[in-house]
Amino acid sequence: MMTVRKEFDSGLEKLHQLIIEMGNFVENALAESMEALKTTDVERAKAVIAKDPSLNQMEEKITELGSKLIATQQPVAKDLRRILASFKIASDLERMGDLAVDVAKVVLRLDGQELIKPLIDLPRMAEIVQQMTYESIQSFIQENVDLAYKMSKDDDQVDALYGQITRELYSLMMENPRNITQSSLLSFVGRYLERFGDHATNIGESVVYLVTGSRPDLNV
Amino acid sequence: MNTTLIDIKKLNLFYVNFQALKDVSLTIPNKAITAFIGPSGCGKSTLLRTLNRMNDMIPGTRIEGEILIDGKDIYANEVEVESLRRKVGMVFQQPNPFPKSIYDNVAYGPRLHGITDKKKLDEIVETSLKSAALWNEVKDFLKKSALGLSGGQQQRLCIARAIAVNPDILLMDEATSALDPISTLKIEELAQELKTKYTIVMVTHNMHQAARVSDQTVFFLNGEVVEFAETESLFSNPTDQRTEDYITGRFG
């Protein structure tokens, strides 16, 4: 006889929705802050910063709801892993939101000044980590372990681009000391994007944990 | 894992034409708590009762296969059921103290086995009640009727009565399901202490109790063993989907 745990299942469904919502939110936040960077658009960057508290609220909701489900429904096995994975994923997504804010803050510090070089590799990096974010959330929705493992490969690409970007920026700094401020700000952006990718990889790890019960290290 | 104490080999049990246990093979370790879980009618209580031959009393019961305790087949012809039941004590769902004094309840088994020395009996009563975590609550009125105790105290008295004859194995059949949560926790704590001296096999409808208390868990369905594993792994990552469905409350 199959039974339905209506209240519990609707709670789990709500957690699921919140994660998807957070995923969409950070993808969008990063896209916006990168657009703001390319066009050194201070107003656009400010909008990204202003929105961030609502992401934090979503994470709090997940913590609250998950704790309530644990306290009242005594979940075990995959049900328990689903809640624990949601906590972890929500915290990764919240950090990703902060990194999008960090990029936006770089735009504020650039304060509308013209960029020393057209941005090519940073947007490419951003595109990859955005794609990774999308795929990590998809792997969560579909409980797709293969897709989760793909994060690791994507992340290697991100790391390679980051290395390339920093080398390029170092040479710009050596060429002309007046490039130092902007070059270091842009290399921070590279660092933020690289971290962003790491968090997407963490989400992949959480999905593998959810499905299989063991946690691989995809961040190597 | 501890050494095997109970070895069940290809056990089939029939109640007339109904097969209640199908090809059950299990090795239950010594001095540990093993829990049987599963939906009603899955055979878990039936299996528990085969361990001290309580099913013998049900007409039409037929058994195939073997149960070895300490290497000896308990269904062999020469086995005396009384001495088996001394080695394998049992506590039931409803506390069932005798309508006698607290003292006489605990001394009942030892007297039956021929102990008459007052000092020796006093000693057994005291250590048994202490082992059952009841001594401090009753030591001043041992001569009072056991029926005056609370449900939880009565159940601990039944445990004291069972261990007074110094068994190897303690079977608990839903031993806390008629008790309030505090009494339940006391019995669960007691079980943790008792497992250092006895092998405990418990049947429980309360999955979380199995998760809290036992070292190994066996999940039964329709008379068959679906999964037998360390409790921690069974409740965190079961290997069989039917176990997952049952313990997450989506089945049964």
Interface residues (C-beta under 8 A of the other chain):
Chain A: M1 M2 T3 V4 R5 F8 Q74 P75 V76 A77 K78 D79 L80 R81 G213
Chain B: P39 M207 H208 A211 F235 S236 N237 P238 E244 D245 I247 T248 G249 R250 F251 G252
